[in-house]
Amino acid sequence: MRRKNVFIACILLIMMILSACSGISTQSNLPEPSPQPTGKIYLYGEHHSVEKILNKEFELWYDYYHEDNMRHLFVEFPYYTAGFLNLWMQSDNDAILDEVYQDWAGTASYSPVVKEFYKKIKEQCPETIFHGTDVGHQHDTTGQRFLKYLQSSNLENSEEYLLTNKSIEQGKLFYKNSDDAYRENMMTENFIYEFNKISDEDIMGIYGAAHTGLEAMAYNAPTVPCMANQLKQHYGHIIHSEDLSYLAKEIEPLKVDTIRVHGKDYEASYFGKQPLTFKDFTSREFWRLENAYDDFSDQPTTGDVLPYNNYPMVIETGQIFVIDYTKADGSSTRLYYRSDGDIWQGKPTTANFTVE
């Protein structure tokens, strides 16, 4: 009986040793977790291709570059577009930039002020390193050309080649399904990967304002947090964000009209007409009623909201707006909105109210 017990004990011991060895072997194949970065993230939201905003962004980057010794600039481009920009930064001409710029035709980036923005960076901040974290836009032009460059440089087995292919596949999936939630998640994933490689350096990022709200949800995907919101959840206090899109809205009214409401005439600043493709609406026009808030502050709201980013001008708390919506058949609907300082899905918003 004792021999049998000893035999069983030996078997159990051998199984424990094999199990432990197996665990060690499996664990050794896992990638080491990335350390928590110690650098800070400074995000700036924009309306694309607005000269006033680009000038402000260059001013910010110039100060970060020269005063804080920052070198890493994250941009709303695919990985391979940033790769070409980095090659261009080292070249003695603009041939690479010219090709990338032509690939942007038909997009918001295809503007002389955008091209000039990058030229100023090359001239005055020449050690800038670009990091593209968007999905693969222009994957069949810029993306394929960057793959050919890597192949000609015998870099098929490099990280650059792997990340270029990954970005291209992301772009194909996004455009196949028009999936904004997927894009937002991939932008976040790509950003984290790039930032973790830098780890201990501060960076600046320039993205559309729809991606930079720390409490906002994704554009056209209200169930998914936007990129900056996800980054805040991942990194916490190291991320800072500022929306510069208001600079595009610092405009004067095109004219001043008079609008009568409840038998009272109000001076109405007119800010123009916007085309629409929503349902059967074709356009909408905006007025701001001057000195009217106290007259309408107690009017009941309907539950309908219109975030500030829908307006062509700067919105402040305590203002009243009149918006005329026009349909394809020529009929129109007049709606009234009030800025009470409310927030909807992380965005400042106006509230529709009834005029009785």
Steps between C-alpha positions, in 0.01 A plus 500: 500500500788736588664431158172583329469828691860591416436420132190720492685780674780482243249512216331803653836673547598438137163636381545813712850556359380451141208735562729765644742467209214525254379817672844655487534416131158644414557815703835566335327524161273783610607858416616710788235751605574857396599719795265785585629800300623797700466754218200726456254524210385842376215467252355782291170469316447682171278566205716377215673738260410824681794739470436672833502165680807374315686818597410441865607135479832597349551756774431234763730246339776759453489580873489135605787422262732785594410559864411148620718300261207297365563310179200268451193635321199268466271570203171376356665313214570131440829350617648503150411863428693604809779273376520693175492831688796384709692404185417840351633673812839347425497582128634810326185559287120478515444214255372261770267762649369585153405136435329462837317828447365383165372184670296726730296638208133493588565502876509778760881484500521601135549870569800729443486614864550139615799456271648826622450389862724197446758703310526738797558206730780367280661842484469606864467170691718269288539216752125441521397133486147433374283216629194406296233318699193505275369208295624455144363788298649515148606137549496433126730795423716621790480163674604293199777745414642476853494119480700518177749735666546253788539210257763687300684562827489127594278574799231235443573350843501831683253647746435775245381245246277326753342825620449625145311183408299524821401859423404407143276219624339733753424744219347231281273382781396852592405598145332166430266534797500880559548410865582811706505304826765268353706796383487668842612182673783443253616861532520447875682168466751647253556805720572287807746285305692803371498685832617195697805476272598853608409435864678779687467799264221756474315515168257730321212372286286673235164341418152598395307632799262204474784280628639717782224551757599339829135428581364473145369204305608405149366683197208305348550231767347632823548170688880513463725748684705716266876452476596755768234364736642150458854629547397673822352174626824322409760755615318719752639838597786512249269605216394861439270622224399837358249566225627762254206466262340812647761704314326412175179648637630837608309672222288811474133474394440535128219746565253610768128430450192556713298200620166535680420248774197530730422837353844639585768596249852373564825591332610175333862443395507278191784244462416340169364181345631144528418222250344186651460140389297392804175321406318735259658823628718693258628792710475699822559866586617647830410816690592609852239714675677778686408580862224241497604233753306638798182504293524128419699346788184352658348357181459119521751287307401214269785258568658568161859625519746648251870488605711811456705338221195521270513879501720706266585753775621503860230417757489644850271416790196727519418539131193436283514360146254475215560231237296460181509149350408471130376181333539383143140600422577860599312495831677618813486452876615756757651371826623685808799399711641627829853468640459423870846351551373142461717200406381212279722194448799699618431789259371848586157534345203725442145393586194535281212683667141572413372847417143522626 
